[in-house]
Amino acid sequence: MSKVLMYGAEWCGDCRRSKRFLDSNNVSYEYVDVEADASASDKVIEINGGQRSIPVIIFEDGTHLTEPSDAALKAKLEELKVL
């Protein structure tokens, strides 16, 4: 598995922004489209306590961010020494 796993959807603006951030910083990640994978959608709902909020970005330390700003995503990746 990649160090970063992102659940999202193509129609989601926050997902596109987070993907752009990861891509522009050369962060390796696995992307799972919740529209194409029902089990991924269920996982997002489980992580978010019943809400289907995306993107959900899961890190190798087991933590996750839901709908993070670029600044929050950068801070987490720096904390994990990915950036």
C-alpha positions as CSV (number, residue, x, y, z in Angstrom):
1,M,0.0,0.0,0.0
2,S,1.1,3.6,-0.6
3,K,2.0,5.7,2.4
4,V,-1.1,7.8,1.6
5,L,-4.6,6.5,0.7
6,M,-7.2,9.0,-0.6
7,Y,-10.9,8.3,-0.9
8,G,-12.6,10.8,-3.2
9,A,-14.8,11.4,-6.2
10,E,-14.2,13.1,-9.6
11,W,-17.0,15.6,-9.0
12,C,-15.6,16.7,-5.6
13,G,-13.8,20.0,-5.8
14,D,-11.9,19.4,-2.5
15,C,-10.8,16.1,-3.8
16,R,-9.4,17.6,-7.0
17,R,-7.6,20.3,-4.9
18,S,-6.0,17.6,-2.6
19,K,-5.0,15.5,-5.6
20,R,-3.4,18.6,-7.2
21,F,-1.5,19.3,-3.9
22,L,-0.3,15.7,-3.6
23,D,0.7,15.5,-7.3
24,S,2.5,18.9,-7.3
25,N,4.5,17.8,-4.2
26,N,5.4,14.4,-5.8
27,V,3.6,12.5,-3.0
28,S,2.9,8.9,-3.9
29,Y,-0.7,7.9,-3.0
30,E,-3.4,5.5,-3.9
31,Y,-6.7,7.0,-5.0
32,V,-10.0,5.2,-4.5
33,D,-13.1,6.6,-6.2
34,V,-16.0,6.1,-3.8
35,E,-18.5,6.4,-6.7
36,A,-17.0,3.3,-8.4
37,D,-16.4,1.3,-5.2
38,A,-19.3,0.7,-2.8
39,S,-17.1,-0.7,-0.1
40,A,-14.9,2.4,-0.3
41,S,-18.0,4.5,0.2
42,D,-19.0,2.4,3.2
43,K,-15.4,2.9,4.6
44,V,-15.7,6.7,4.3
45,I,-19.0,6.7,6.1
46,E,-17.6,4.5,8.9
47,I,-14.5,6.8,9.3
48,N,-16.7,9.9,9.4
49,G,-19.2,8.7,11.9
50,G,-22.1,8.3,9.4
51,Q,-21.2,11.1,7.0
52,R,-20.0,10.7,3.5
53,S,-17.6,13.6,3.6
54,I,-14.7,13.5,1.1
55,P,-11.8,13.5,0.6
56,V,-10.7,11.2,3.3
57,I,-6.9,10.9,3.3
58,I,-5.4,8.1,5.4
59,F,-1.7,8.1,6.4
60,E,0.7,5.2,7.2
61,D,0.5,6.0,10.9
62,G,-3.2,5.2,10.9
63,T,-4.5,8.7,11.2
64,H,-6.7,10.5,8.7
65,L,-7.8,13.9,7.6
66,T,-11.3,14.6,6.2
67,E,-11.7,17.6,3.8
68,P,-8.3,19.0,4.8
69,S,-7.0,22.3,3.7
70,D,-3.8,22.3,1.8
71,A,-2.1,23.8,4.9
72,A,-3.4,20.9,7.1
73,L,-2.4,18.3,4.5
74,K,1.1,19.9,4.2
75,A,1.5,19.9,8.0
76,K,0.6,16.3,8.3
77,L,2.9,15.2,5.5
78,E,5.8,17.2,7.0
79,E,5.1,15.6,10.4
80,L,5.4,12.2,8.8
81,K,8.5,13.2,6.9
82,V,6.8,12.6,3.6
83,L,7.5,16.2,2.5
